[in-house]
Amino acid sequence: YRGYDSAGAAIMNQHEIRCVKETGRLENLRKEVEKEIPLGNIGIGHTRWATHGEPTKENSHPHRDESESIYCVHNGIIENYLSLKEKLIEEGETFYSETDTEVIPKLISKHYNGNLLETVRDILPLLEGSFSLGIIHKNENKIIATKKESPLLIGAGDKEYFLASDASAIIEHTRDIIYPEDGDLIELTMDAVHIYDKDLNPIVRETIEIDWTIEDAQKDGFDHFMLKEIFEQPKALYETYHRRLKNGKFELENIELTKEYLESLNKVYIVACGTAYHAGLVGKPLLEKALHIPVIPDIASEFRYMERYLDEKSFVIIISQSGETADTLAALRKAKAAGSKVLAITNVIGSSIAREADQVLYTWAGPEIAVASTKAYMTQLISIYMIGLAIGSVTENISEEEYRNILQHIEELPGKIEEILETANLYPDYCKSLIESHSSFYLGRGLDAYTSMEGALKLKEISYIHAESFAAGELKHGTIALIEKDTPVIALATQHAVYDKMISNIKEVRTRGAYVIGITMKGLPQDDFADEIIVIPETIDLLAPFLSVVPTQLIAYYSSLLRGNDVDKPRNLAKSVTVE
């Protein structure tokens, strides 16, 4: 589900390795394998997303050495592969692929001393970049694995052991997971798993039992994972906040934010990518109210490379669904190196970000399989709000009365999301104006402006319709020049304080011929301000983003469906971006 364009597997049986590779969907590989079922009980497999080289059979994993004795699968990027490749060619090696991965089995072959574990240990210093590796040799009944800044986990089953980049791949077989650290050397044999340090001293890593099952990762009667996950949002939202609700307050387990520490801060960063970044934008106003200092949402890929003047007076909130997002993990390390305290919001227990952050707030979204994030966004959003309310209670910048009022309305959100979902059958009609378009616009003011960014991202990533989001007040500063007859505009108007101004902006685009789908709130004036009007249940303005985002998700889903796209696996995208 992370996205792939080719797949392959290598199975070992009595000192022989059979390797099968195919481009396209896994079904293509399955058909090829079924022509001659390979025997064996040791194997490695891989789904590849092209970074170096086209998506061809030759470039697919596993990759091998010249003698076809050593096979390797690899996630990540070997940054110095060109120099390694040039040196190997000078030494007489030939290459069949365009990938960075092929240098790894060739290097192992060059240095092989009869012990695969030792040889892998010896060649690791030659590799620059991020990687997780699984390696087999036809003369050794084991798999050797290691990692550096790339996700890898070990599954411990009943007389069977697994390696994977994500628990979803092995949850059918075991819920007992071991998360190795960078530099660990892992040896999987027929009856045991051993972990060693660089000096080959045995080490022990904690085994964690994950709290979801294979049934949670199935479609459960829905046509697509994305639709299932949209409908799971009321439960995911409830599970995430209700677990922390004690005596009318949110108690964030193992998170210590004292008044003395909070008053010492001069700025807060929220660092994330994509949808998680949008959750940070929506959470910014509440955090600023709670702290009375600037809160700066920042894109992780920018944060890590730009000067940000971090120190012990900076508080950094990291958001990542997978807990493995490469840029976000690098941003976390940058913040910690500068002396800043880091609090992570993630959905995956034991992930790299969860292990390295000072404090962690887990979302309880369950597995999210569709590439386009929905329920993870919802749980990230409530997590930021819980942090904001907890901080506001400590600083006393949020009064007890206001806290109770917000909490009361939070507890109404799951039921109100269910009300919106009851009208899902209407959305194919709403989308008819969109599906023939090449470009569309989302606009809003205040919190709606941030939700419109998330709506635009959803539409373009799965429907392939260009979508641009902007604050409605910016219309006259350039964007209105692009509005013409039948241009689709999705306009969010849920914020009481700026409602009249928003309606004025909508009239501006309608005057120029735009076809407007309006999303507004019950209780606000609903005259004929748009061509289609979607009304969400009433709530306080602060919580409107929890409701208004759901129609944008349904618009994206049905637009993609009506255009005949693969909703769950959009082109060129991966669920978890674990490389730069």
Buried (B, 14 or more C-beta within 10 A) or exposed (E): BBBBBBBBBBBBBEEEBBBBBBBEBEEBBEEBBEEEEBEBEBBBBBBBBBEBBEBBEBBBBBBBBBEEBBBBBBBBBBBEBEEBBEBBEEEEBEBEBEBBBBBBBBBBBBEBEEBBBBBBBBBBEBBBBBBBBBBBBBEBBBBBBBBBBBBBBBBBEEEBBBBBBBBBBBBEBBBBBBBBBEEBBBBBEEEEBBBBEEEEEEEEBEEBEBEBEEEBBBEEEBEBBBBBBBBBBBBBBBBBBEEBBEEEBBEBEEBEBEEEBBEEBEBBBBBBBBBBBBBBBBBBBBBBBBBEBEBBBBBBBEBBEEEBEBEEBBBBBBBBBBBBBBBBBBBBBBBBEBEBBBBBBBBBBBBBBBEBBBBBBBBBBBBBBBBBBBBBBBBBBBBBBBBBBBBBBBBEBBEEEBBEBBBEBBEBBBEBBBBBBEBBEBBBEBBEBBBEBEEBBBBBBBBBBBBBBBBBBBBBBBBBBEBBBBBBBEBEEEBBEEBEEEBBBBBBBBBBEBBEBBBBBBEBBBEBEBBBBBBBBBEBEBEEBBBBBBBBBBBBBBBBBBBBBBBBBBBBBBBBBBBEBEBBBBEEBBBBBBBB
